[in-house]
Amino acid sequence: MKASRKGTDPMVDAGFSTRCVHAGEDRFRYADSITTPIVQTSTFAFKDSKDIEAYTKHGKARFEYGRYGNPTEQVAARRLASMCGAEDCVVFGSGMSAIITTILALIRTGDNIVITDDAYKKTLEFCSSYLQRFGVGCTVVPFGDYDALEAAIDKNTKFIFSESPTNPYLNICDLHRLVAIARKHKVMTLLDSTFSTPMNQRALDFGVDLDLHSCTKYLAGHNDILAGAVLGRKTLIDEIRAMHKAIGGVIDPHCCYLLLRGMKTFPLRMARHNSTGMAVARFLEGHPCVKRVYYPGLESHPHYNIAREQMSGFGGVVTFDIKGGVTEANRFLDHLQLCYIAPSLGGVETLITHPATVSYYDMTRKQRYALGITDTLLRLAVGIEEVDDLIADLDQALRKSRRS
């Protein structure tokens, strides 16, 4: 995969895996280190008064205070920009910090935003509830209903926010159609691309204005940090960066180091996630204890054709509904021996979560079912273990779930 935007990135002509290893770094680093050093400091010293003047009056490129930037963070941001084909990038302390700071940087009192109803629960909550305090309207439209989406746009609409693939049903947004609607009405597009990653689908290549990622997941890949990022053209990123400096949702240098380390192996891990995800999805679809499987690489998925056109791989998340009720779901979880019961995804360990009792525990059964969150719905995030071992664990737990 080649970068589609030529610029100052010296890795612009390099392949995707090469950029994951080298992009954003200076050729030679402090103490001739191969890895980017962790610059563990909260502030940066000026040599003398002339050095201050060179920075404040003449635009000398340097660091001042940790909330405004750090050398380790800068390398991580430049590498992400290269991987996603972006002009610029800001890295945050979490994915939600990236989303909320981006939204706050773009909206003004009286604006309206349009968001699809299959977006991440906390994103929907922020947009539909908290933004009202600032006099910002939010119109929630059904995911995949492009007529409703277009009808929701008015003269005050600032942007459309969507997600692809979505959580937990892995619905796929038709990015060509989304961007066409947005451009027709002269509004921006924001896309949460956490589940797709820049290896499987690069949102900016489709004309999306801002690409958002929870780097906690596949990009870091080891279930050991929180991080987020927003990417796009420099003029927009500059607005977000200014808000980021004020809000202060910074990522610390050690997390940046771990994110950089994760990105070096990201293509290798993602290839395993893709292949294992597909194999597990096909296994579950044929299992007698499973009612239905949701995976965009399966022909049975409602957005399979869009996914096949837009994506080069379908990721490591497989959502499925098992037969029975909440008793069988709990019995299945309790019999797993290899898969960990835990939220999140994209790490080297396989994780599984039960949305009804984890993410949507604060809703009534009727409210959950209205959103499609049944008692027997499970979301599996495969790791990089041997696929045969994962399938064996799932199989024995599924069979035991049906026993009294």
Secondary structure, 3 states (H helix, E strand, C coil): CECCCCCCCCCCCCEHHHHHHHCCCCCCCHHHCCCCCCCCCCECCCCCHHHHHHHHCCCCCCCCEHHHCCHHHHHHHHHHHHHHCCCEEEEECCHHHHHHHHHHHHCCCCCEEEEECCCCHHHHHHHHCHHHHHCCEEEEECCCCHHHHHHHCCCCEEEEEEECCCCCCCCCCCHHHHHHHHHHCCCEEEEECCCCHHHHCCHHHHCCCEEEEECCCCCCCCCCCCCEEEEECHHHHHHHHHHHHHHCCCCCHHHHHHHHHHHHHHHHHHHHHHHHHHHHHHHHHCCCCEEEEECCCCCCCCCHHHHHHHCCCCCCEEEEEECCCHHHHHHHHHHCCCCEECCCCCCCCCEEECCCCCCCCCCCHHHHHHCCCCCCEEEEECCCCCHHHHHHHHHHHHHHHCCC
